[in-house]
Amino acid sequence: MKKRNRLALLISVIVLVGFPILFLFVSLYTGDWRYLMWSLPPSCLAGFTGLIFTIHTIKKEKSLME
């Protein structure tokens, strides 16, 4: 796996998991749960899209190497 694919995979996971956790803490601190609710859809869309493209690219590279 190339270094760029590993970086793309890491960023996708951070967006998918890290951003909602960050906004969970912001929501707990402020007591306003709208921060978390409004951050979930964009985080999921961006994270899953990046994850799908990255996994597709990794699989394509593995099939070309064989």
N, CA, C and O atoms as CSV, one atom per row, in Angstrom:
chain,resi,resn,atom,element,x,y,z
A,1,MET,N,N,0.855,-1.174,0.000
A,1,MET,CA,C,0.000,0.000,0.000
A,1,MET,C,C,0.900,1.236,0.000
A,1,MET,O,O,1.857,1.337,0.767
A,2,LYS,N,N,0.566,2.150,-0.867
A,2,LYS,CA,C,1.365,3.365,-0.967
A,2,LYS,C,C,1.114,4.259,0.236
A,2,LYS,O,O,0.098,4.151,0.922
A,3,LYS,N,N,2.071,5.140,0.466
A,3,LYS,CA,C,1.974,6.040,1.605
A,3,LYS,C,C,0.782,6.981,1.488
A,3,LYS,O,O,0.154,7.320,2.491
A,4,ARG,N,N,0.471,7.400,0.269
A,4,ARG,CA,C,-0.658,8.309,0.070
A,4,ARG,C,C,-1.992,7.632,0.377
A,4,ARG,O,O,-2.912,8.263,0.897
A,5,ASN,N,N,-2.089,6.342,0.050
A,5,ASN,CA,C,-3.322,5.618,0.361
A,5,ASN,C,C,-3.493,5.459,1.865
A,5,ASN,O,O,-4.604,5.553,2.388
A,6,ARG,N,N,-2.405,5.223,2.539
A,6,ARG,CA,C,-2.463,5.088,3.999
A,6,ARG,C,C,-2.892,6.414,4.642
A,6,ARG,O,O,-3.670,6.432,5.595
A,7,LEU,N,N,-2.371,7.515,4.104
A,7,LEU,CA,C,-2.751,8.835,4.601
A,7,LEU,C,C,-4.228,9.120,4.316
A,7,LEU,O,O,-4.939,9.646,5.173
A,8,ALA,N,N,-4.683,8.773,3.116
A,8,ALA,CA,C,-6.090,8.978,2.768
A,8,ALA,C,C,-6.999,8.142,3.653
A,8,ALA,O,O,-8.068,8.602,4.056
A,9,LEU,N,N,-6.589,6.925,3.958
A,9,LEU,CA,C,-7.369,6.061,4.842
A,9,LEU,C,C,-7.431,6.643,6.252
A,9,LEU,O,O,-8.487,6.635,6.885
A,10,LEU,N,N,-6.315,7.140,6.736
A,10,LEU,CA,C,-6.266,7.751,8.065
A,10,LEU,C,C,-7.150,8.993,8.141
A,10,LEU,O,O,-7.878,9.179,9.116
A,11,ILE,N,N,-7.090,9.832,7.130
A,11,ILE,CA,C,-7.908,11.043,7.126
A,11,ILE,C,C,-9.394,10.698,7.063
A,11,ILE,O,O,-10.203,11.344,7.729
A,12,SER,N,N,-9.760,9.701,6.284
A,12,SER,CA,C,-11.162,9.290,6.198
A,12,SER,C,C,-11.680,8.799,7.544
A,12,SER,O,O,-12.801,9.119,7.939
A,13,VAL,N,N,-10.874,8.032,8.236
A,13,VAL,CA,C,-11.286,7.532,9.549
A,13,VAL,C,C,-11.374,8.669,10.560
A,13,VAL,O,O,-12.278,8.686,11.395
A,14,ILE,N,N,-10.450,9.612,10.493
A,14,ILE,CA,C,-10.499,10.756,11.406
A,14,ILE,C,C,-11.760,11.572,11.173
A,14,ILE,O,O,-12.416,11.990,12.128
A,15,VAL,N,N,-12.103,11.801,9.910
A,15,VAL,CA,C,-13.314,12.562,9.609
A,15,VAL,C,C,-14.543,11.792,10.048
A,15,VAL,O,O,-15.482,12.378,10.586
A,16,LEU,N,N,-14.551,10.485,9.827
A,16,LEU,CA,C,-15.710,9.665,10.156
A,16,LEU,C,C,-15.912,9.515,11.659
A,16,LEU,O,O,-17.051,9.507,12.126
A,17,VAL,N,N,-14.838,9.397,12.418
A,17,VAL,CA,C,-14.943,9.138,13.851
A,17,VAL,C,C,-14.540,10.345,14.688
A,17,VAL,O,O,-15.197,10.663,15.679
A,18,GLY,N,N,-13.471,11.011,14.296
A,18,GLY,CA,C,-12.906,12.078,15.124
A,18,GLY,C,C,-13.758,13.327,15.202
A,18,GLY,O,O,-13.920,13.897,16.281
A,19,PHE,N,N,-14.304,13.762,14.081
A,19,PHE,CA,C,-15.124,14.970,14.096
A,19,PHE,C,C,-16.378,14.823,14.947
A,19,PHE,O,O,-16.679,15.723,15.732
A,20,PRO,N,N,-17.130,13.713,14.824
A,20,PRO,CA,C,-18.282,13.577,15.723
A,20,PRO,C,C,-17.899,13.540,17.202
A,20,PRO,O,O,-18.635,14.047,18.048
A,21,ILE,N,N,-16.753,12.942,17.513
A,21,ILE,CA,C,-16.310,12.926,18.916
A,21,ILE,C,C,-15.969,14.338,19.371
A,21,ILE,O,O,-16.307,14.729,20.489
A,22,LEU,N,N,-15.301,15.106,18.513
A,22,LEU,CA,C,-14.988,16.495,18.841
A,22,LEU,C,C,-16.265,17.288,19.105
A,22,LEU,O,O,-16.357,18.008,20.099
A,23,PHE,N,N,-17.242,17.159,18.223
A,23,PHE,CA,C,-18.482,17.894,18.407
A,23,PHE,C,C,-19.316,17.345,19.558
A,23,PHE,O,O,-20.136,18.070,20.120
A,24,LEU,N,N,-19.124,16.081,19.920
A,24,LEU,CA,C,-19.772,15.556,21.128
A,24,LEU,C,C,-19.255,16.290,22.353
A,24,LEU,O,O,-20.033,16.672,23.227
A,25,PHE,N,N,-17.941,16.489,22.421
A,25,PHE,CA,C,-17.372,17.225,23.554
A,25,PHE,C,C,-17.816,18.684,23.561
A,25,PHE,O,O,-18.073,19.252,24.622
A,26,VAL,N,N,-17.907,19.289,22.383
A,26,VAL,CA,C,-18.398,20.669,22.299
A,26,VAL,C,C,-19.841,20.730,22.788
A,26,VAL,O,O,-20.216,21.651,23.513
A,27,SER,N,N,-20.651,19.746,22.388
A,27,SER,CA,C,-22.050,19.716,22.812
A,27,SER,C,C,-22.174,19.485,24.313
A,27,SER,O,O,-23.019,20.094,24.969
A,28,LEU,N,N,-21.346,18.618,24.851
A,28,LEU,CA,C,-21.374,18.390,26.303
A,28,LEU,C,C,-20.959,19.641,27.062
A,28,LEU,O,O,-21.522,19.953,28.111
A,29,TYR,N,N,-19.977,20.353,26.533
A,29,TYR,CA,C,-19.482,21.560,27.194
A,29,TYR,C,C,-20.519,22.688,27.159
A,29,TYR,O,O,-20.740,23.370,28.159
A,30,THR,N,N,-21.146,22.875,26.003
A,30,THR,CA,C,-22.087,23.987,25.857
A,30,THR,C,C,-23.506,23.628,26.273
A,30,THR,O,O,-24.295,24.510,26.612
A,31,GLY,N,N,-23.837,22.341,26.249
A,31,GLY,CA,C,-25.191,21.924,26.567
A,31,GLY,C,C,-26.146,22.065,25.382
A,31,GLY,O,O,-27.343,21.809,25.516
A,32,ASP,N,N,-25.627,22.469,24.232
A,32,ASP,CA,C,-26.438,22.626,23.020
A,32,ASP,C,C,-26.128,21.458,22.090
A,32,ASP,O,O,-25.048,21.397,21.502
A,33,TRP,N,N,-27.073,20.532,21.958
A,33,TRP,CA,C,-26.852,19.309,21.201
A,33,TRP,C,C,-26.955,19.507,19.695
A,33,TRP,O,O,-26.696,18.587,18.919
A,34,ARG,N,N,-27.336,20.715,19.287
A,34,ARG,CA,C,-27.414,20.971,17.850
A,34,ARG,C,C,-26.040,20.913,17.190
A,34,ARG,O,O,-25.943,20.605,16.002
A,35,TYR,N,N,-24.981,21.203,17.937
A,35,TYR,CA,C,-23.630,21.091,17.373
A,35,TYR,C,C,-23.377,19.659,16.891
A,35,TYR,O,O,-22.875,19.442,15.788
A,36,LEU,N,N,-23.730,18.700,17.727
A,36,LEU,CA,C,-23.518,17.302,17.365
A,36,LEU,C,C,-24.445,16.878,16.238
A,36,LEU,O,O,-24.013,16.207,15.301
A,37,MET,N,N,-25.711,17.262,16.317
A,37,MET,CA,C,-26.686,16.840,15.310
A,37,MET,C,C,-26.357,17.411,13.928
A,37,MET,O,O,-26.545,16.731,12.919
A,38,TRP,N,N,-25.873,18.640,13.874
A,38,TRP,CA,C,-25.544,19.249,12.585
A,38,TRP,C,C,-24.185,18.806,12.064
A,38,TRP,O,O,-23.895,19.017,10.886
A,39,SER,N,N,-23.344,18.204,12.888
A,39,SER,CA,C,-22.047,17.741,12.416
A,39,SER,C,C,-22.083,16.293,11.943
A,39,SER,O,O,-21.210,15.881,11.178
A,40,LEU,N,N,-23.058,15.519,12.372
A,40,LEU,CA,C,-23.097,14.102,12.003
A,40,LEU,C,C,-23.288,13.855,10.502
A,40,LEU,O,O,-22.501,13.108,9.921
A,41,PRO,N,N,-24.294,14.445,9.848
A,41,PRO,CA,C,-24.464,14.139,8.411
A,41,PRO,C,C,-23.258,14.513,7.541
A,41,PRO,O,O,-22.837,13.693,6.725
A,42,PRO,N,N,-22.681,15.720,7.682
A,42,PRO,CA,C,-21.509,16.008,6.839
A,42,PRO,C,C,-20.312,15.108,7.140
A,42,PRO,O,O,-19.577,14.722,6.231
A,43,SER,N,N,-20.117,14.775,8.418
A,43,SER,CA,C,-19.001,13.898,8.773
A,43,SER,C,C,-19.189,12.510,8.182
A,43,SER,O,O,-18.246,11.917,7.659
A,44,CYS,N,N,-20.402,12.000,8.269
A,44,CYS,CA,C,-20.667,10.669,7.718
A,44,CYS,C,C,-20.525,10.664,6.203
A,44,CYS,O,O,-19.919,9.754,5.637
A,45,LEU,N,N,-21.076,11.667,5.549
A,45,LEU,CA,C,-20.981,11.722,4.088
A,45,LEU,C,C,-19.530,11.837,3.626
A,45,LEU,O,O,-19.103,11.101,2.737
A,46,ALA,N,N,-18.784,12.739,4.214
A,46,ALA,CA,C,-17.389,12.933,3.808
A,46,ALA,C,C,-16.535,11.721,4.186
A,46,ALA,O,O,-15.698,11.276,3.401
A,47,GLY,N,N,-16.748,11.196,5.377
A,47,GLY,CA,C,-15.953,10.051,5.834
A,47,GLY,C,C,-16.207,8.804,5.016
A,47,GLY,O,O,-15.261,8.137,4.598
A,48,PHE,N,N,-17.481,8.473,4.777
A,48,PHE,CA,C,-17.797,7.281,4.001
A,48,PHE,C,C,-17.361,7.425,2.545
A,48,PHE,O,O,-16.883,6.460,1.948
A,49,THR,N,N,-17.519,8.609,1.971
A,49,THR,CA,C,-17.085,8.823,0.596
A,49,THR,C,C,-15.578,8.633,0.468
A,49,THR,O,O,-15.112,7.932,-0.431
A,50,GLY,N,N,-14.827,9.245,1.350
A,50,GLY,CA,C,-13.380,9.078,1.328
A,50,GLY,C,C,-12.960,7.644,1.575
A,50,GLY,O,O,-12.028,7.146,0.944
A,51,LEU,N,N,-13.647,6.975,2.495
A,51,LEU,CA,C,-13.332,5.589,2.810
A,51,LEU,C,C,-13.603,4.674,1.617
A,51,LEU,O,O,-12.797,3.793,1.320
A,52,ILE,N,N,-14.717,4.873,0.938
A,52,ILE,CA,C,-15.059,4.040,-0.216
A,52,ILE,C,C,-14.043,4.236,-1.333
A,52,ILE,O,O,-13.564,3.259,-1.908
A,53,PHE,N,N,-13.708,5.484,-1.648
A,53,PHE,CA,C,-12.730,5.736,-2.708
A,53,PHE,C,C,-11.351,5.201,-2.344
A,53,PHE,O,O,-10.653,4.662,-3.203
A,54,THR,N,N,-10.955,5.340,-1.105
A,54,THR,CA,C,-9.641,4.861,-0.685
A,54,THR,C,C,-9.569,3.338,-0.742
A,54,THR,O,O,-8.591,2.782,-1.242
A,55,ILE,N,N,-10.584,2.671,-0.241
A,55,ILE,CA,C,-10.592,1.205,-0.273
A,55,ILE,C,C,-10.630,0.708,-1.712
A,55,ILE,O,O,-9.971,-0.277,-2.046
A,56,HIS,N,N,-11.394,1.380,-2.563
A,56,HIS,CA,C,-11.441,1.014,-3.981
A,56,HIS,C,C,-10.058,1.160,-4.630
A,56,HIS,O,O,-9.643,0.297,-5.404
A,57,THR,N,N,-9.362,2.227,-4.322
A,57,THR,CA,C,-8.023,2.451,-4.871
A,57,THR,C,C,-7.034,1.407,-4.359
A,57,THR,O,O,-6.200,0.924,-5.124
A,58,ILE,N,N,-7.116,1.059,-3.095
A,58,ILE,CA,C,-6.219,0.048,-2.525
A,58,ILE,C,C,-6.461,-1.302,-3.186
A,58,ILE,O,O,-5.511,-2.010,-3.522
A,59,LYS,N,N,-7.731,-1.661,-3.374
A,59,LYS,CA,C,-8.046,-2.935,-4.028
A,59,LYS,C,C,-7.565,-2.944,-5.471
A,59,LYS,O,O,-7.075,-3.963,-5.956
A,60,LYS,N,N,-7.703,-1.811,-6.164
A,60,LYS,CA,C,-7.249,-1.724,-7.549
A,60,LYS,C,C,-5.730,-1.887,-7.631
A,60,LYS,O,O,-5.227,-2.570,-8.523
A,61,GLU,N,N,-5.000,-1.265,-6.706
A,61,GLU,CA,C,-3.542,-1.399,-6.695
A,61,GLU,C,C,-3.107,-2.830,-6.389
A,61,GLU,O,O,-2.145,-3.330,-6.970
A,62,LYS,N,N,-3.819,-3.482,-5.476
A,62,LYS,CA,C,-3.472,-4.863,-5.161
A,62,LYS,C,C,-3.713,-5.779,-6.342
A,62,LYS,O,O,-2.935,-6.702,-6.581
A,63,SER,N,N,-4.797,-5.531,-7.097
A,63,SER,CA,C,-5.074,-6.386,-8.242
A,63,SER,C,C,-4.071,-6.129,-9.368
A,63,SER,O,O,-3.772,-7.049,-10.130
A,64,LEU,N,N,-3.549,-4.924,-9.497
A,64,LEU,CA,C,-2.541,-4.631,-10.507
A,64,LEU,C,C,-1.193,-5.236,-10.166
A,64,LEU,O,O,-0.415,-5.564,-11.062
A,65,MET,N,N,-0.902,-5.390,-8.868
A,65,MET,CA,C,0.371,-5.952,-8.439
A,65,MET,C,C,0.420,-7.464,-8.628
A,65,MET,O,O,1.502,-8.037,-8.757
A,66,GLU,N,N,-0.713,-8.099,-8.646
A,66,GLU,CA,C,-0.737,-9.569,-8.761
A,66,GLU,C,C,-0.571,-10.044,-10.141
A,66,GLU,O,O,-0.572,-11.252,-10.382
